[in-house]
Amino acid sequence: MAEQQDSGVTIKLNAFICALDTWVLSVSSKEVDDQSFKFPDNVPDEIKRKIQEDYKNDIKTTHPLFEGGKLVGNELFDVEDESTGTKSLLVIGGIILDSLETGRVLIVDEFEKNLHPSITSYLICLFHNPLTNPKNAQLIFATHDITQLANGAFMRDQIWFTEKNEFGVTELYACSDIKGIRTENPLDKWYASGKLEPTPIINDVDFLLKMQEDVFEETE
């Protein structure tokens, strides 16, 4: 977002955000002059520099303004006023565009965080589409969104599961290691049912007993 307003990255990021049903018409970024920051005299220089670096760009989003059901203009929003999902898109969008532009490997934990499953699926498809990924950038991500297993977008050796063994040690294995599994199988449903093994086992007997003890103590 520190790019100039007319840079190629900013133009593509604007098009990216507008395409994803965010109701954002455009995103702009203006660098803030260090002299604009006012600090009390007792603030250490190191803290001042950190704040200036974190807030060196004033990011605004433009939304359509309606009155009585009619479009009457546009309204500027501070990026902090946006939803968590839109802010996540602004962050991940810039990183994804950079990866696609350079052909780099992008590694993301909790890729689906604050995103609708359809948007998560779209972002994944950007790496599968030669039109948007001509330099063969690679996306490696961890997710708990099992709906991504339902669209057949992955080959078996692209899907990996983790599971804790009886000693609490996490083991990693590929979907292709499981006999009888094909990509056309309903992997999301099989995962949810425990057929693919790594579904968490919840044992809440002790918890429920403790909760009941609290109830009994209150009624005595």
N, C-alpha and C positions, 0 to 999 in steps of 0.2 A: 504493500500500500504506500510505500515511500516513493514509488515511481511518479514521474511527472504526469500531469493530467492527460496529455496527449500521447503517452508512450503506448507501444504495442501491447504490453502486459496489462496496462490499465484498461485499454479498449476491450481486450478479450475478457478480462475479469468482469467488466460491466455487462458484457453480453452474456457471460456465464451466469451471473446473479439474476439478470432479468429473465433468463430462460427457465428458472426453477420456481416459479410461482411464489416469489417472495414479496411481490408488489413493490419492489424497489426498481425505480426507473434508471437510476444511475448512482455511482459511488464516486466521490471525489476526495482527494487528500491534499492538504496544504501543510507545508512545513511551518512549525511554530518557531518564532524567533526566541532564542534563549533569554533575551531581555524581558520577554513577556511573563516569565516566571517570577513571582515575588515570594521570597522565603523570609521567615523570621531570622534574626541575626544568629540565633543559637543552633541553626540547622547545619550539620557537618557538610563539608564540600562533597564528600563521597555520596551522601544521600541526595544532595542537590543534583549531581550529575546523573544519578540513577533515575530520578524522577524526570529530568529533562530528556533522557534517552527513551524512557518508556512512553512519554507523552509528546514526542517531538513532532508527531503528525496529527493534525486535526482532521478526523475522518467524518464526512457527512454522507448521508444517504438522502436521495430525493424520492418522495412518494407522491402519487396523485392525490389531489384534494377534491373531495366531493361535497356538494351541498344540495340537499333535496334530491339526491339521486343523480345529480348532474356534475360532470367534471368542470371545475371552475379554475383549476390551476395546479400548482405543485407546492409541496411543503418540504422544507429541509429538516432532517432529523439528525441529532447527534448519534453516532454509532452505538453509544452506550444505551440509547433508548430502544435499540432493536431487540428482537427476541433472541433468546439464547441460540436457537437454531440458525437464524440469519447470521449471527456473529460467528457461529461455527463454520458456516459456509464461506464467509469472507476469509477466514483463516485457512481452512483446508483448500478453498478454491485457488488461492494464490500459490499454495504449495504444489497442488496438482498441476496447474498450468506450467509452473517452472519445470516440473518433472517431465511433462509431455514435450515441452520446448527443447529440453536438453537431452532427453533420452536416459535420464537417471533412474536409479532404483529408489522407490519411495516406500518407507516402512512406517506404518501407522498402527498404534495400539487403540483399541476401542474405536474403530473406524466409523461406526454407526452412531457415535455419541451425539445426542440432540438432533439427529436427522431422521426424517421420515424414511421408512424402508424403500419407497419408490425412488427417493433421491439418492440413497445409498447405492441402489442398484444402477442408477444412471451414472454415478461417478465411477463405478467399477467398469461399466461398459465403455467409458471413455478410453480405457487402456486396451480394450479388445478391438476397438474400431481403428482400422488403419488410417482413416481420414483424420482422426483426432490424435492418433499416436503413430505418426510416420517414422519416428526414431526408435520405436520399440522400447519405450520406457516400461518399467516393471513395477507393479504394485504388490507389496507384501503386507497383509494386514491381519490383525486379530479382531474377532468380533463375537458377540453373543447373539447376533441377529440371525436366527436360523432360517428366516424367510429367504435369505440369499442362496440357500441350498435348493430352493424350489424352482429356480428359473433355468436350470440347465446351462448356466453360463460357464461352468468350470469342468475341466477334465478331472478324472478321479485322482490323478497324481498331483493336482493343484490344491486339493482339499486335505488339510491335516487336522487331526484332533489331538487334544491333550486330555490326559486322565491321571488322577492321583491314584497310586497303588495303595496297598494296605499299610505301607510305611509312610504315607504322605508325600512320596516322591512323584513329581510330575513326569509322565511319560508322553512322548510325542510319536504319532504314527500317521501314515497316509491313509486316505480312504481306499486307495488302490491296494493296500495291504489286507483289506477285509475281503474274504472270499465271497463271491456271489453278488457283489455290488456293481451296479452299472449306473452311468450318469443319468439314464432315463428313469431310474427308480426315484420314488418320492423321498429324497434324502431328508428333507425337513421333517416330514412326518415320522420317518424311521428314527431320526435323531431324538425327536420329542418323546417317542415311545420307549426309548432306551435300547432300540435294536442295534444302534451303532456304538453302544456301551458308555460313551463319556458323559451321559446325563447325570447331574449331581443326585446323590442319594440323601434325602432329607430324613433324619431320624429325630423327631421332635418330642419323643415320649417324656424325657426328663424335663424339657421346657414346659410342656403342658401340665405336668405334675406340680412344678414350681408355681405356675400361674394359679393353679387351683389352691395351693397352700396359702397364697396371698388372699384369695377370696375367703377361705375358711377363717383366717385370722381376723379379717375385717368383720365377719358376722358373729364372731364369738363375743 
